[in-house]
Structures are given as structure tokens and as C-alpha cells.
Amino acid sequence: MLEDFLHAVPEIERFADVIEPHYYRDAPDHWHIVLTDVRGSTKAIEAGRYRDVNALGVASIVAIRNATPDLELPYVFGGDGATLLIPDSRRAVCEAALRGVRKLARSAFELELRVGMVQVGALRSAGHGVQVARFRASPFVRLAMLRGSGIAQAERWVKDPEVGARYAVSEDGPDAASFEGFECRWQPVPSRRGHIVSVIVQALDATEAERAQSYRRTIATLEAALEGDAGRPVSVRGLKLGTLFGKYRIEARLRSGAAEGPGFRAAQARARKESLLGRALIALGLSAGGFDGKAYPQELVANSDFRKFDEALRMVLDLSGEQLAVVEAELERMRAEGHVVYGLHRAPSALITCYLRSYSGDHVHFVDGSDGGYALAARQLKAQLAELRAAK
């Protein structure tokens, strides 16, 4: 069934294999790439609004997943936005959800969310492929990996000032979005080693085989520097739910669609109450209302979305100063050799934004570095690309 083609895609067990072509399958021509991003995200981050920017990126995924509860859809969280694939048969309901996210961005956050949609078949006709793989991140969660020049081409078309309007999701039509399952209750997770590093690496080699080799070299460098440790930025010891005095403003805005008022305050009170209950259950190792205080923190760590591939490697890692120096030196060597461009952003802590379908297994947790994370790493990467263009 093409509407649910992802079930036929083989699973990847080791993250190092996400760059191997034989795990990927072509996305059907009648599917669409959905791209969302916060306009002016860098300025918003510089103003201290990085949690707001993160929340809207995750909200795009939550709204689409809730609009298509019977399907397993590919998605990648990018910090200030998201990339998803949807079948044409669900286009109308997904467009309504995306309008709802855009409306929420304006009404509750005073931010503008760009929302574009490009058909896979149009990309393929222009010579750009789109392929999907599934990485088994934990016993509970599979994460999509994306491959092919179609991802970047879709972004160029959506952001192009001349043709972008052709791909924008229309303002006209229903704007119904559900954000059920969105939670933003965990305090920032401090680094255990010294630095939470958001890193993006994009290979520049001329051929697919050469690009794959550059990514293998990058992953090998990380594995050697981490000495077998995955550099996972989230640990059970570092998890702390919000307190009685927490504001819970982001979740309250998502849930209520407003930045103030009775609905906002009710959502705030609910988040505060449930967080305090969760703190008690975790501390005592007890269960209530489907929440297992002993198992849930372990599942959260396992279900963390902290590394991915979407024709670039994106990772949030907990690194010591020595490990970071080794990684950065190797990336600089590869850049000098013309193999890659990259972006790094250092932060003292990691942020967690959550989407739960249940408290038992079926929940995923999106990780980014605090103070800007992926968005500021992407700024450095784009500056390196600009240098290359200027030098030609």
C-alpha cells in the first residue's frame, strides 16, 4: 500500500549505517515533502527565544502526526523547523493542520512560520531523488532518515523569492490543528562532560560514493573520540521535571493557542500539576494514570532524537573539551580538503521537547542545544558555503 510505504522500508540497527544507500527506498512520486521553518529564527534566538523557536519546529511534527494517526510518516526535526513526507491522499487534512500551526505561531508566539509543500514527483522529474530509511533508535521508536538531493532542492524552491509562493500552503481553507501530546516540562539538561554540541556536517564531494565516504569518516572520528560512548546528551541523572514555580509558558501557549487568558492559565495549571505528580512518581518509583515513574525516565533517554541524517549529519552530543577539540580539528581538516562544510554550536545544556502518544513506550523526545543549537550551527555552515561560492 503506497500510502503506508514506510512499513516496507528495512530498519537500520546501527547509526553508523544511516549513510548506506541499500537501506533506503524511493519515496512515491505522489507524496509531498513538507517544510516548515520560523522566519527570522536567528533574530528570535538572539533575543533569547530559542525555546519558542524549538517548540514551533516540534509543533509542526505533532500537528501532522495527530492529523494522520493511522500512518507512520517520515519526519526530521531541524531545530527551527521540520521536514516531513505525506501522501497526496492526506494533503487536505495536513494542509489544515499546517495552517493551524502557522496561526498558532502568530497568535501565541508572534512569530511567522513558513510552510511549503513540494511533490516528490516534481523533484524527481527535475533530476532530484528523495529516499527514506528507518533507524531503530530504541525498542519503542523508529526515526526516519532522508537521502537525496530532493530535500535541499525542495528547500530552495520553497524559499526562493520568485517561485516560493507556488509551493506555499495557502492561507485559505480550514486551520484545524491538534497539539495533543505536546509537552515541554523538562528543565534544561546540563552537560556532564562540559559541552552540549549541536553539529551539522554536509558532504560536498562530487559523487555519491565519495560523499558517503566523507560521512563514514565523520562518524568514525566521533566514535573514536567518544571511545564507544555515543555522546548521548540526555541521561536519567540529568532529568528534572519543572517545579511548582515553573512557568510552563510554552506548553500553555501550544495547548491554548494564546499567550494569556483563561485557556492559557488552565493549560499552565495542568502542566504544573502533572509535572509535580510526575516528580513524585519518579522519586518514589511508583506508577499512576499510565505513568511508570521507574520506567519512563529510562524510556525517555532511549527515545531521544539526538542524531539523524537528512542528506546532512545532525547530532547533539555531550562532549568534553578534549573530545570537542579532536572532533573540530578533524572537521577542519576535511573542510580544508574540500570534503565537507560544517557548523558547531556549544551550549551548557540540552533542551528536550516531547511528543507523547502514551506514557508507555510510544513517546519521542526532540533534543537540541540550548541558546540556539541547530539553528546557530546551521548559520555557521551556511557561512562556510558562502565563502566557497565567493572563492569560485
Secondary structure, 3 states (H helix, E strand, C coil): CHHHHHHHCCEECCHHHHHCHHHCEECCCCEEEEEEEECCHHHHHHCCCHHHHHHHHHHHHHHHHHHCCCCCCCEEECCCEEEEEEEHHHHHHHHHHHHHHHHHHHHHHCCCEEEEEEEHHHHHHCCCCCEEEEEECCCCCEEEEEECCHHHHHHHHHHCCCCHHHHECCCCCCCCCCCCCEECCECCEECCCCEEEEEEEEECCCCHHHHHHHHHHHHHHHHHHHCCCCCCCCCCCCCCECCCCCCCHHHHHHHHCCCCCHHHHHHHHHHHHHHHHHHHHHHHCCEECCEECCCHHHHHHHCEECEEEECCEEEEEEECHHHHHHHHHHHHHHHHCCCEEEEEEEECEEEEEEEECCCCCCEEEEEEEHHHHHHHHHHHHHHHHHHHHHHC
